[in-house]
Amino acid sequence: MYNKELTKGTLLPIILKLISKNDKMYGYEITQKVKEITKGKIDISEGALYPILHKLESDGILETEKVYLGKRVRKYYRITSSGQLAIVEITNELNDFISTLNLIFNSKTIKL
């Protein structure tokens, strides 16, 4: 598993990408899908997940739908139309950041 500080800055784009690829998702489902895809290397705690989801909802990037399952309520998150633009911007920024890191960590010309 990766250090929490290392993954902290990538949680928002990871969450947005997953929700956009799956139409809608609920919190626990997001944590389990990330764990599955990364083979356990990235583990998103509820304490890290829900503040991000609530901020994205208040920013208008996500909308919610409550589904009643007996006495339980499951809150699904879905990307809004304005959120689609945010995903493109965040994905582009993250890809650019990864390219920049590659310049540092995979460059043969830089002496560390």
N, CA, C and O of each residue as an XYZ file, in Angstrom:
448
protein
N       0.843     -1.178      0.000
C       0.000      0.000      0.000
C       0.892      1.247      0.000
O       1.914      1.299      0.684
N       0.485      2.232     -0.772
C       1.243      3.472     -0.849
C       1.003      4.338      0.383
O      -0.044      4.253      1.025
N       1.969      5.152      0.694
C       1.884      6.116      1.771
C       0.703      7.050      1.528
O       0.492      7.510      0.406
N      -0.062      7.328      2.573
C      -1.253      8.198      2.453
C      -0.893      9.589      1.933
O      -1.650     10.178      1.161
N       0.251     10.111      2.348
C       0.670     11.438      1.892
C       0.956     11.442      0.388
O       0.722     12.443     -0.290
N       1.457     10.335     -0.121
C       1.760     10.233     -1.551
C       0.479     10.215     -2.384
O       0.431     10.818     -3.456
N      -0.548      9.536     -1.907
C      -1.795      9.405     -2.681
C      -2.790     10.534     -2.429
O      -3.744     10.702     -3.189
N      -2.578     11.290     -1.392
C      -3.535     12.329     -0.985
C      -3.959     13.264     -2.127
O      -5.146     13.547     -2.286
N      -3.020     13.729     -2.899
C      -3.313     14.674     -3.971
C      -3.983     14.065     -5.197
O      -4.440     14.786     -6.083
N      -4.040     12.749     -5.246
C      -4.641     12.093     -6.416
C      -6.031     11.537     -6.142
O      -6.672     11.008     -7.051
N      -6.504     11.647     -4.914
C      -7.801     11.062     -4.580
C      -8.949     11.703     -5.353
O      -9.822     10.999     -5.862
N      -8.955     13.013     -5.444
C     -10.037     13.700     -6.159
C     -10.126     13.246     -7.613
O     -11.210     12.870     -8.058
N      -9.021     13.267     -8.377
C      -9.135     12.792     -9.763
C      -9.510     11.316     -9.863
O     -10.241     10.924    -10.773
N      -9.017     10.499     -8.942
C      -9.368      9.075     -8.955
C     -10.866      8.901     -8.760
O     -11.510      8.154     -9.498
N     -11.414      9.578     -7.783
C     -12.844      9.481     -7.474
C     -13.681      9.950     -8.655
O     -14.636      9.280     -9.048
N     -13.326     11.100     -9.224
C     -14.081     11.626    -10.367
C     -14.029     10.686    -11.569
O     -15.043     10.458    -12.229
N     -12.857     10.148    -11.847
C     -12.706      9.255    -12.996
C     -13.551      7.999    -12.820
O     -14.219      7.562    -13.756
N     -13.524      7.422    -11.629
C     -14.313      6.216    -11.372
C     -15.806      6.467    -11.529
O     -16.510      5.696    -12.181
N     -16.279      7.544    -10.931
C     -17.718      7.842    -11.021
C     -18.108      8.093    -12.463
O     -19.157      7.626    -12.909
N     -17.279      8.827    -13.204
C     -17.627      9.124    -14.598
C     -17.653      7.875    -15.464
O     -18.437      7.796    -16.410
N     -16.810      6.901    -15.157
C     -16.764      5.659    -15.939
C     -17.889      4.687    -15.561
O     -18.186      3.760    -16.315
N     -18.508      4.896    -14.403
C     -19.533      3.975    -13.911
C     -20.911      4.612    -13.805
O     -21.799      4.026    -13.187
N     -21.116      5.755    -14.369
C     -22.375      6.495    -14.350
C     -22.705      7.021    -12.957
O     -22.842      8.230    -12.768
N     -22.834      6.122    -11.980
C     -23.073      6.557    -10.605
C     -22.501      5.501     -9.667
O     -22.457      4.313     -9.987
N     -22.062      5.973     -8.488
C     -21.467      5.069     -7.506
C     -21.792      5.581     -6.109
O     -22.038      6.771     -5.915
N     -21.791      4.670     -5.138
C     -21.934      5.077     -3.744
C     -20.573      4.934     -3.055
O     -19.675      4.270     -3.572
N     -20.433      5.554     -1.898
C     -19.145      5.673     -1.233
C     -18.375      4.376     -1.052
O     -17.233      4.273     -1.499
N     -18.974      3.389     -0.408
C     -18.277      2.129     -0.154
C     -17.864      1.467     -1.460
O     -16.790      0.874     -1.553
N     -18.717      1.573     -2.457
C     -18.414      1.004     -3.773
C     -17.147      1.638     -4.358
O     -16.328      0.947     -4.965
N     -16.991      2.934     -4.177
C     -15.815      3.648     -4.677
C     -14.558      3.112     -3.995
O     -13.568      2.809     -4.661
N     -14.598      2.994     -2.662
C     -13.415      2.516     -1.942
C     -13.024      1.109     -2.378
O     -11.841      0.810     -2.536
N     -14.013      0.251     -2.570
C     -13.731     -1.134     -2.953
C     -13.225     -1.234     -4.386
O     -12.358     -2.058     -4.677
N     -13.754     -0.410     -5.281
C     -13.325     -0.429     -6.674
C     -11.871      0.044     -6.795
O     -11.094     -0.528     -7.559
N     -11.511      1.075     -6.050
C     -10.131      1.563     -6.070
C      -9.196      0.476     -5.555
O      -8.142      0.223     -6.138
N      -9.587     -0.158     -4.466
C      -8.770     -1.232     -3.898
C      -8.603     -2.377     -4.902
O      -7.514     -2.934     -5.044
N      -9.692     -2.722     -5.595
C      -9.657     -3.802     -6.582
C      -8.762     -3.453     -7.771
O      -7.906     -4.245     -8.163
N      -8.963     -2.274     -8.339
C      -8.206     -1.855     -9.522
C      -6.711     -1.769     -9.218
O      -5.883     -2.167    -10.037
N      -6.368     -1.246     -8.031
C      -4.961     -1.037     -7.689
C      -4.352     -2.233     -6.955
O      -3.218     -2.172     -6.481
N      -5.118     -3.317     -6.869
C      -4.651     -4.528     -6.164
C      -4.218     -4.207     -4.732
O      -3.227     -4.735     -4.227
N      -4.995     -3.322     -4.094
C      -4.752     -2.977     -2.701
C      -3.689     -1.932     -2.448
O      -3.408     -1.610     -1.294
N      -3.091     -1.394     -3.499
C      -2.023     -0.407     -3.315
C      -2.558      0.963     -2.894
O      -1.861      1.728     -2.226
N      -3.800      1.268     -3.288
C      -4.427      2.523     -2.853
C      -5.682      2.156     -2.078
O      -6.585      1.497     -2.592
N      -5.713      2.599     -0.834
C      -6.835      2.323      0.056
C      -7.406      3.663      0.509
O      -6.758      4.401      1.250
N      -8.616      3.973      0.062
C      -9.239      5.244      0.421
C     -10.099      5.022      1.662
O     -11.034      4.222      1.643
N      -9.780      5.727      2.725
C     -10.575      5.616      3.956
C     -11.836      6.464      3.822
O     -11.891      7.392      3.015
N     -12.841      6.134      4.618
C     -14.071      6.934      4.621
C     -13.772      8.367      5.039
O     -14.391      9.309      4.544
N     -12.817      8.525      5.955
C     -12.435      9.851      6.427
C     -11.822     10.719      5.346
O     -11.880     11.946      5.431
N     -11.238     10.105      4.337
C     -10.686     10.848      3.207
C     -11.717     10.997      2.098
O     -11.758     12.025      1.421
N     -12.547      9.980      1.909
C     -13.500      9.957      0.799
C     -14.631     10.960      0.948
O     -14.862     11.777      0.057
N     -15.338     10.900      2.071
C     -16.570     11.682      2.182
C     -16.376     13.194      2.168
O     -17.214     13.889      1.594
N     -15.321     13.742      2.767
C     -15.114     15.192      2.613
C     -14.933     15.599      1.145
O     -15.403     16.659      0.729
N     -14.249     14.752      0.364
C     -14.057     15.047     -1.062
C     -15.399     14.985     -1.784
O     -15.717     15.880     -2.568
N     -16.191     13.945     -1.532
C     -17.505     13.820     -2.173
C     -18.403     15.003     -1.822
O     -19.083     15.543     -2.695
N     -18.410     15.411     -0.549
C     -19.262     16.534     -0.130
C     -18.813     17.849     -0.770
O     -19.642     18.677     -1.148
N     -17.496     18.034     -0.889
C     -16.998     19.257     -1.540
C     -17.371     19.273     -3.017
O     -17.805     20.299     -3.541
N     -17.202     18.137     -3.688
C     -17.551     18.062     -5.107
C     -19.043     18.298     -5.312
O     -19.452     18.902     -6.304
N     -19.845     17.824     -4.379
C     -21.291     18.062     -4.468
C     -21.609     19.542     -4.257
O     -22.412     20.113     -4.995
N     -20.987     20.165     -3.260
C     -21.260     21.590     -3.012
C     -20.730     22.477     -4.133
O     -21.243     23.575     -4.351
N     -19.702     22.006     -4.848
C     -19.153     22.752     -5.985
C     -19.953     22.530     -7.273
O     -19.653     23.137     -8.301
N     -20.967     21.664     -7.219
C     -21.798     21.413     -8.393
C     -21.195     20.427     -9.383
O     -21.687     20.295    -10.504
N     -20.131     19.732     -8.981
C     -19.485     18.761     -9.867
C     -20.183     17.404     -9.779
O     -20.239     16.652    -10.752
N     -20.713     17.111     -8.587
C     -21.480     15.882     -8.374
C     -22.896     16.212     -7.943
O     -23.154     17.251     -7.335
N     -23.809     15.308     -8.270
C     -25.163     15.374     -7.739
C     -25.450     14.028     -7.089
O     -24.797     13.031     -7.396
N     -26.421     14.003     -6.196
C     -26.710     12.764     -5.484
C     -28.122     12.265     -5.758
O     -29.023     13.013     -6.139
N     -28.262     10.981     -5.547
C     -29.565     10.321     -5.662
C     -29.651      9.345     -4.494
O     -28.767      8.509     -4.310
N     -30.712      9.453     -3.712
C     -30.908      8.543     -2.587
C     -31.760      7.368     -3.039
O     -32.809      7.543     -3.659
N     -31.292      6.174     -2.719
C     -32.018      4.950     -3.037
C     -32.298      4.245     -1.720
O     -31.386      3.985     -0.935
N     -33.565      3.938     -1.487
C     -33.969      3.287     -0.243
C     -33.927      1.780     -0.410
O     -34.558      1.220     -1.307
N     -33.171      1.129      0.472
C     -33.030     -0.321      0.472
C     -33.558     -0.826      1.814
O     -32.800     -0.985      2.771
N     -34.855     -1.073      1.870
C     -35.465     -1.424      3.154
C     -35.407     -0.226      4.069
O     -35.926      0.841      3.743
N     -34.773     -0.401      5.221
C     -34.641      0.700      6.176
C     -33.372      1.515      5.948
O     -33.153      2.529      6.610
N     -32.549      1.076      5.020
C     -31.289      1.761      4.740
C     -31.433      2.689      3.541
O     -32.260      2.474      2.656
N     -30.609      3.715      3.541
C     -30.565      4.653      2.420
C     -29.160      4.631      1.843
O     -28.178      4.778      2.571
N     -29.070      4.450      0.547
C     -27.775      4.478     -0.129
C     -27.734      5.740     -0.982
O     -28.647      6.002     -1.765
N     -26.675      6.512     -0.823
C     -26.518      7.768     -1.544
C     -25.576      7.553     -2.719
O     -24.390      7.282     -2.529
N     -26.101      7.672     -3.926
C     -25.312      7.521     -5.140
C     -24.845      8.890     -5.618
O     -25.568      9.881     -5.520
N     -23.623      8.922     -6.137
C     -23.050     10.151     -6.677
C     -22.922     10.008     -8.182
O     -22.534      8.958     -8.693
N     -23.258     11.092     -8.886
C     -23.205     11.116    -10.354
C     -22.582     12.451    -10.768
O     -22.762     13.471    -10.104
N     -21.847     12.419    -11.879
C     -21.206     13.625    -12.406
C     -22.270     14.513    -13.062
O     -23.114     14.028    -13.816
N     -22.221     15.803    -12.770
C     -23.123     16.753    -13.427
C     -22.539     17.124    -14.789
O     -21.405     16.764    -15.105
N     -23.316     17.841    -15.587
C     -22.799     18.259    -16.902
C     -21.617     19.210    -16.740
O     -20.652     19.126    -17.499
N     -21.678     20.108    -15.769
C     -20.518     20.992    -15.542
C     -19.355     20.202    -14.952
O     -18.196     20.580    -15.130
N     -19.648     19.127    -14.262
C     -18.609     18.261    -13.721
C     -17.815     17.564    -14.803
O     -16.641     17.250    -14.608
N     -18.448     17.315    -15.952
C     -17.740     16.680    -17.071
C     -16.554     17.532    -17.515
O     -15.480     17.010    -17.812
N     -16.758     18.840    -17.557
C     -15.662     19.755    -17.912
C     -14.562     19.719    -16.862
O     -13.377     19.746    -17.194
N     -14.951     19.658    -15.608
C     -13.974     19.611    -14.516
C     -13.115     18.350    -14.621
O     -11.912     18.398    -14.363
N     -13.718     17.233    -14.996
C     -12.975     15.974    -15.134
C     -11.911     16.097    -16.217
O     -10.781     15.642    -16.038
N     -12.266     16.707    -17.331
C     -11.300     16.894    -18.423
C     -10.133     17.754    -17.942
O      -8.973     17.421    -18.185
N     -10.434     18.847    -17.266
C      -9.384     19.745    -16.773
C      -8.489     19.052    -15.749
O      -7.264     19.150    -15.822
N      -9.099     18.355    -14.800
C      -8.337     17.684    -13.750
C      -7.492     16.554    -14.335
O      -6.344     16.366    -13.932
N      -8.050     15.806    -15.278
C      -7.306     14.714    -15.917
C      -6.114     15.263    -16.692
O      -5.016     14.713    -16.615
N      -6.325     16.340    -17.433
C      -5.221     16.962    -18.180
C      -4.130     17.463    -17.241
O      -2.941     17.277    -17.503
N      -4.538     18.098    -16.146
C      -3.563     18.609    -15.179
C      -2.780     17.463    -14.539
O      -1.564     17.558    -14.378
N      -3.472     16.384    -14.174
C      -2.795     15.241    -13.560
C      -1.820     14.586    -14.535
O      -0.703     14.234    -14.153
N      -2.233     14.421    -15.786
C      -1.343     13.835    -16.794
C      -0.109     14.705    -17.026
O       0.992     14.186    -17.206
N      -0.291     16.020    -17.023
C       0.828     16.936    -17.173
C       1.771     16.829    -15.970
O       2.992     16.853    -16.126
N       1.193     16.709    -14.773
C       1.989     16.567    -13.559
C       2.810     15.272    -13.594
O       3.984     15.267    -13.226
N       2.186     14.180    -14.036
C       2.892     12.897    -14.160
C       4.048     13.021    -15.151
O       5.134     12.495    -14.908
N       3.819     13.708    -16.257
C       4.885     13.926    -17.241
C       6.032     14.718    -16.629
O       7.201     14.430    -16.888
N       5.702     15.703    -15.827
C       6.725     16.510    -15.165
C       7.518     15.666    -14.173
O       8.741     15.784    -14.096
N       6.833     14.820    -13.418
C       7.530     13.924    -12.493
C       8.453     12.974    -13.246
O       9.551     12.670    -12.779
N       8.014     12.509    -14.401
C       8.853     11.635    -15.225
C      10.135     12.340    -15.654
O      11.181     11.702    -15.778
N      10.064     13.646    -15.882
C      11.275     14.398    -16.226
C      12.309     14.315    -15.107
O      13.514     14.249    -15.354
N      11.818     14.319    -13.893
C      12.720     14.277    -12.743
C      13.201     12.855    -12.450
O      14.397     12.621    -12.277
N      12.269     11.918    -12.397
C      12.596     10.568    -11.937
C      13.076      9.609    -13.020
O      13.701      8.596    -12.706
N      12.800      9.903    -14.278
C      13.193      8.987    -15.348
C      14.126      9.608    -16.364
O      14.406      9.003    -17.399
N      14.606     10.791    -16.088
C      15.503     11.463    -17.014
C      16.939     10.973    -16.826
O      17.407     10.799    -15.700
N      17.617     10.759    -17.929
C      19.020     10.315    -17.902
C      19.974     11.516    -17.786
O      21.148     11.357    -17.452
N      19.446     12.720    -18.067
C      20.332     13.885    -18.116
C      20.424     14.615    -16.786
O      21.347     15.405    -16.587
N      19.510     14.377    -15.887
C      19.521     15.083    -14.603
C      20.390     14.309    -13.620
O      20.250     13.096    -13.464
N      21.279     15.025    -12.969
C      22.106     14.411    -11.923
C      21.458     14.701    -10.586
O      21.286     15.857    -10.199
N      21.104     13.646     -9.890
C      20.458     13.810     -8.572
C      21.453     13.732     -7.460
O      21.083     13.849     -6.291
